[in-house]
Amino acid sequence: MRVALAAIVVLAAALGVASADTWCSAPLSDWQPRETFQKKLEAEGWREIAIRVEDGCYLVHASNERGERLHGKFDPVTLAAMPHDHHRHHRHHGEEEHDHE
């Protein structure tokens, strides 16, 4: 009985982690175009912008006017930064990462 209960707990935890890895789930037909998103980022001071898709979200690597590297994960429908994500708006200074929310 304890083995079965332990197996259920492990399975439930694994399913929770799997669902947490999928940040964005909107159908592609609802997404805003990359060009629109890139223009938004440029207006906010992002430069040298590279946009790709990861976990159904837009993942961005860029820099700012000071040359600091930035990256973030964004909802492709609203173009809002994803909260509670380790990718969100980080700057790199050597090996350190600092969140600038």
VENNORPE-V922463 format. One record per pair of residues at least 12 apart in sequence whose ideal C-beta (glycine too) atoms are under 8 Angstrom apart, sorted by the first residue. I is the first residue (numbers start at 1). J is the second residue. D is the distance in whole Angstrom. If there is no record, write none. Layout:
# VENNORPE-V922463
i=<I I>
j=<J J>
d=<D D>
This chain:
# VENNORPE-V922463
i=<21 22 22 23 23 23 23 23 23 23 24 24 24 24 24 24 24 25 26 26 26 26 30 30 31 31 32 32 32 34 34 36 37 37 37 37 37 38 40 41 41 45 45 46 46 46 46 46 47 47 47 47 48 48 49 49 50 53 54 55 56 57 57 57 57 57 58 58 58 58 58 59 59 59 59 59 60 60 60 64 68 68 68 69 69 70 70 70 71 71 71 72 72 72 72 72 73 73 73 88 89>
j=<55 55 56 55 56 57 73 75 82 85 55 56 57 75 76 77 82 56 56 75 76 77 76 77 76 77 76 77 79 51 58 79 51 58 74 76 79 51 79 60 62 64 65 60 62 63 64 70 62 63 64 65 62 63 61 62 62 76 73 73 76 73 74 75 76 82 73 74 75 76 79 71 72 73 74 87 72 73 74 91 91 92 93 91 92 89 90 91 87 89 90 85 87 88 89 90 85 87 88 101 101>
d=<6 6 6 5 7 5 6 8 5 7 7 4 4 6 6 8 8 6 7 8 6 5 8 5 4 6 6 7 6 5 7 8 6 6 7 8 5 6 6 7 7 5 6 7 4 8 7 6 6 5 6 7 6 5 8 4 7 8 7 7 7 5 6 6 6 6 7 4 8 5 8 7 8 5 8 7 5 8 7 8 4 7 7 7 4 6 7 6 6 8 6 8 6 5 5 8 5 4 6 7 6>
